[in-house]
């Protein structure tokens, strides 16, 4: 399909269901549930409904880091939400997140009426404050951490919904769109590279929720793991980001968190659901398929 050159926007936009693109079957211009579907509930107070995308990985890494720090109250059930099948539009999920995006967290620790938390950055901050860790308390350091957390929430759409969509998922290549978002992603990588040239972690000397938020997106990008766009963006130029990404990737909690709700990659790296720490040893897809 060739690049269109003669499109003139109409006075009133209308939804064309056949507009193409990898996710055309689940994208729509209205909110709300499309079908009745209750969410499952496991044995732990924290119930996570997610998928192993960068936004989902943020939360599972956070939970595994909390457990590694000895916070037993961070035990959780992680349920797989297959967004390509439209499960995020079920009535139960919409009640947990009216925006119908993963991840969503329900916290039953205070009773049968759960606290709902949606948006990955909000979940990270909620958990950090709940357990009193991975976010600084000193005002200047906390402000630095919050600034980078919100930087990620505002910047990642340029990487995923912008560059990733037009470079990898759009039904045809549009030079203007790819150039626009490639330029912005390289600028963002340069922002991180300059920061990490002077700081071990994003917010300073200590590992925080800022690192947990940024690593799945920009760490994955500089390691050539996203959109097959590493060579195109010449990600090897960002040496300080690569150093940081490699250090975080070695953390045991990060390795575990990256496996949860994962449906791509080697079968031994996929733990579709997580209900107990032992699941990493017994419930990965390679073991389940071997049993079958």
Buried (B, 14 or more C-beta within 10 A) or exposed (E): EEEEEEEEEEEEEEEEEEEEEEEBEBEBEEEEBBEEBEBEEBEBBBBBBBBBBBBBBBBBBBBBBBBBEEBEBBBBBBBBBEBEEBBBBBBBBBBBBBEBBBBBBBBBEEEEEBBEBBBBBEBBBBBBEBBEBBBBEEEEBBEBBBEBBBBBBEBBBBBBEBBBBBBEBBEEEBEEBBEBBBEBBBEBBEBBBEBBEEBBBBBBEBBBBBBBBBBBBBBBBBBBBBBEBBEEBEBEEBEBBBBBBEBBBEBEBBBBBBBBBBEEEEEEBBBBBBBBEEBBEEBBBEBBEEEE
